[in-house]
């Protein structure tokens, strides 16, 4: 059975992953990526446009399906060798989180709704996934249950 996740990264980093068909979380750590299974659905939340930037975005920026295979190391040069996971990214538009906060299971009624986002990757309910997907203009099909 597939699970649904929110991953956190700047919009710039998400764009790089979308263009190349991968995801990376928690500064390249392998352990969070090992929690994902083929067919799981992932939504990226981007608090900012750029890494460590002050350019607040607070929006969902990508939605995809985890492909078969395990996390793998990618040499980015300069000694940085993060772990990545392959993902099939779906066409989606950016959707601000603010209008959804009171409807999402993970944030409704919570003043500190952003606390979970600090973990970099956390599971969400199917209700939340569908609500966010709708806001992003993504219509999930049955075949998108497995990658």
VENDA-V660248 format. One record per backbone hydrogen bond with DSSP energy under -1.0 kcal/mol. CO is the residue of the C=O (numbers start at 1). NH is the residue of the N-H. E is the energy in kcal/mol with one decimal. If there is no record, write none. Layout:
BEGIN
co & nh & e
CO & NH & E
CO & NH & E
END
This chain:
BEGIN
co & nh & e
3 & 41 & -2.3
4 & 124 & -2.5
5 & 43 & -2.2
6 & 122 & -2.1
7 & 45 & -3.0
10 & 14 & -2.3
11 & 15 & -2.6
12 & 16 & -1.8
13 & 17 & -2.0
14 & 18 & -2.8
15 & 19 & -2.5
16 & 20 & -1.6
17 & 21 & -1.4
17 & 22 & -2.2
21 & 87 & -1.8
23 & 85 & -1.9
25 & 28 & -1.1
28 & 83 & -2.1
30 & 34 & -1.6
32 & 35 & -1.1
37 & 40 & -2.4
40 & 66 & -2.8
41 & 5 & -2.3
42 & 64 & -2.6
43 & 7 & -2.5
44 & 61 & -2.3
45 & 9 & -1.9
46 & 59 & -1.8
47 & 57 & -3.2
48 & 11 & -2.3
49 & 12 & -2.6
50 & 53 & -2.3
54 & 56 & -1.7
55 & 49 & -1.9
58 & 97 & -2.3
59 & 46 & -3.5
60 & 95 & -2.2
62 & 44 & -2.6
63 & 90 & -2.8
64 & 42 & -2.7
65 & 88 & -2.9
66 & 39 & -2.8
72 & 84 & -2.8
77 & 80 & -1.7
80 & 76 & -2.5
82 & 74 & -2.5
84 & 72 & -2.2
85 & 23 & -2.2
86 & 67 & -2.4
88 & 65 & -2.3
95 & 60 & -3.2
97 & 100 & -2.0
97 & 101 & -1.1
100 & 103 & -2.0
100 & 104 & -1.5
104 & 107 & -1.1
104 & 108 & -2.8
107 & 110 & -2.3
112 & 115 & -1.9
115 & 118 & -1.6
116 & 119 & -1.8
117 & 120 & -1.4
120 & 8 & -2.0
122 & 6 & -2.6
125 & 129 & -2.2
126 & 130 & -2.8
127 & 131 & -2.3
128 & 132 & -2.6
129 & 133 & -2.8
130 & 134 & -2.3
131 & 135 & -1.8
132 & 136 & -1.8
133 & 138 & -3.0
134 & 137 & -1.3
136 & 93 & -2.7
141 & 144 & -1.8
142 & 145 & -1.6
END
